[in-house]
Amino acid sequence: MVPTVGVMDAFVIDISQSDLDDLRERLSRTRWPDALDGVGWSYGVPPQAVRELAGHWLDGFSWRAQEARLNALPQYTTEIDGQRVHFAHVRSPRPDALPLLLTHGWPSSFADFSRVAGPLSRDFHLVIPSIPGFAFSGPTRETGWGVRRVAAAWVELMSRLGYDRFGTQGGDFGSLISAAVARAAPGRVVGVHLNASVTAFPTDDMSGLTEAEQARASGFARWEEISGYAVIQGTRPQTLAYGLTDSPAGLLAWNLDAFASWGQDVGGLSPDDILTNVALYWFTGTAGSAGRLYRESGPDWAPPAEPDKTPTGIAVFPGDTTVRRYAEQVHHVVHWSEFTTGGHYAALQTPEVLAADVRAFFSGLSPSNLS
């Protein structure tokens, strides 16, 4: 589709061999820290977990194979609000398909959606951007790139692509951004689908919650125990950036903590999926600017004064802390699904399940919403 305004350039991922050689050399001479015996994940990522994955990165992982896989998605770059924005644009064979904007979270990337692009593109025109500051949309060059500014950029991106009406989908930080797009363009977003949804925190009163809901709500307490990463990235991201930009093993450990759900879901993702995301941060030098999203989004954490009116579907996967009572304080929930497989990174863990739920939500909207 020809954009209505702005210049869009075709983009192909092509990491230089010198960068690959440099990574290999740095990994091979990693200085490993000491660690306490018998503490598991309670002090952070244990050495064995990082050593094993670093070893696979060095001797088993093929970046070129992942590069070719990602390049199967048509990609482009454009400049919006002074910032380079990278995105994949996968058109459906159905000319009348609904455009769907997919937004990743941290420490993820647009690559998370590579496995759902096939099944979803049968019914949707897909727009899959990299958040400003992440990978090929980074680094950011000025302050202010929080949730609301990203949402405004996404509205502009969809306008440039000629999409007047569209849906949004996202998990983790992508759930905040996807909902913010609907608030920024309420007449244009037909529906919002979320997983790993970030919603209002529960009060001490949990009366009326089911046993399963109480168990999920208790996850907020665990998040407070392991939220040091968010505190650091929300306050001192520049200090952290030096280590993550200089040491591939350091970057791997920092991001692996989140990908392993801080020791609760070890092995939930394939080593190659984790390393693809980590490598994108490494090769683009954007670990620091990606982490800045936490600081820049500080003003955006507060829930809106009243629920958004856009129809919203929420998928709950194992490990999510989403409770419907609290979600409805923020969203107009018309579709709710709970699954026993998958997890926080559902687009990678159970892509067909997530795609089916997205399809069910949007197909269930009334014709008046879609027109």
Number of C-alpha atoms within 10 A of each C-alpha: 9 8 14 13 12 13 12 17 11 12 16 16 13 10 14 9 10 9 12 14 11 11 19 15 12 15 18 13 9 14 11 11 6 8 13 9 7 8 10 14 15 12 11 16 20 20 16 10 18 19 16 12 21 22 14 15 23 16 10 12 17 14 17 14 10 17 16 13 12 20 16 13 19 14 21 18 20 19 16 17 11 10 18 19 26 26 24 26 19 22 20 19 12 12 10 10 16 20 25 29 25 27 29 27 23 19 21 29 24 23 24 24 24 19 17 20 26 17 15 22 20 16 20 24 24 27 22 26 26 24 34 26 26 32 27 26 23 23 20 22 13 8 10 15 23 21 27 22 20 22 25 19 21 25 21 17 24 19 16 19 18 15 19 13 19 23 22 27 25 24 26 21 22 26 26 24 29 30 27 24 25 26 20 17 15 14 13 20 26 24 27 29 28 26 26 25 25 19 21 18 14 17 8 6 7 13 7 9 14 11 9 10 17 16 14 18 21 14 16 15 11 11 13 10 10 17 12 11 17 17 13 17 22 17 15 15 22 14 12 15 20 12 16 22 18 13 17 23 25 18 19 24 23 20 25 24 23 19 24 19 19 20 18 13 16 13 12 16 17 10 17 17 17 20 23 22 20 24 21 23 29 22 18 17 21 24 29 24 24 27 24 28 28 26 20 19 20 13 11 16 14 10 13 14 8 11 15 19 14 21 21 26 24 27 23 26 23 16 17 20 24 25 22 16 15 15 20 17 17 19 23 18 21 15 17 15 12 11 12 9 12 20 22 24 23 25 24 22 19 16 22 17 17 24 20 13 19 23 17 13 22 22 12 11 17 11 8 7 15 16 8
